[in-house]
Amino acid sequence: MSEVQIKIGESGNGDFIIEENGERIALMHVSIHGATLTALHTEVAEQWKKHGLANKLVEAMAEYARANKLKVKPLCPFTRKIFERYPERYGDLWEGAV
């Protein structure tokens, strides 16, 4: 399984992608505007669920956000759940967290 690929266009829209044998098996769609990265949607191919790929995408997105000094707005329900579950890991990134 390949590592997470990051493809962000000049418009600020892009994806964190995991592929297997050239096939996209997991994706997180994001949008970056100013100093905020918004996690919009995460999906994993049915046969790859329960392999931790969505968590891998969240971790890669968090590393990217920290490296680029961005705050994260977790609109994606899965990403929001992970941010809520692990505030010690992601609390520094969460825009608007209490």
N, C-alpha and C positions, 0 to 999 in steps of 0.2 A: 504494500500500500504506500502510495506516495505521501510526501509531507503536504502540509497545507500551502496552497498557492494563493498569493494575494494579487488580485487584479483590480486596481482602482483607476478609473478613467479621470481625465482632466476635469470633468464635470463634478467629481467628488462621489459619483455613484460607482459601486463595484461589488466584488464578491471575494469571499474566502472560500476556496474550493479544495476538495479532496477527490482525487481520481484513482481508479484502479484499472490497469490495462487500458488506459486512454478513455475510460468511461467515467463521467462525473457521478460520484456516489454520495457526496455530501456538499452542501452549499449554505453559506450565510450571506444574505444580501445586506449591504450597508450603504449609508449615504454620509458623506462628510461635508459639513458646512461650517466654516470658521473653525473654532476649536472644539467642535462637537462631532463625534461619530455616533450615528444613530443605527442601532442594530434593528433591521426591519423584519427579517424573516430567516428562519433556519429550517432546512429540510435534509433528510437522509433517506436514501433509497431503501425501500421496504426490506430487502434481504440483508441490509447492512445495519439495521436498527439493533440495538443492544450490543454494539461494538464500541461504544464510547466516542463515536465520531462527532456528535453534536457538542460534547464537552470539549473535544479537541479543537473544534472551530471557535468556541467561546474563549478558550485559553489563547489561541493564536490572535484573535481579535484584541484581547486584553493586552497582550505583549505589544502589538502594533500601536494601540492607543497610548500606552505608556511611552514607547519609543518616540512617538510623535507629539507627546504632551497634549493629548486629547482627552476630553471627558466623554463618557458614554451615556447615551440615552437608550435604555433597553426596551424598545417598543415590542420587539419579538417576545412572545409569551415565554418561550423556553429560556431565552437569555435572561429575562427578568427573574424567572424562577431561580436560576443559578446564582444571579447576583444577590437575591434575597437569602438563599440558602447559605452562601459563603461570603458574608460581609467582610470577614477578615482578609479574604483574597481579592475582592473586587470593590470594596467600599470606597477606596481612593479614586476610583474611576467614575462612579455613578453620579451623573449629573442630576441634581435635585434630590439626592438621597437625604433622608432625615438623620 
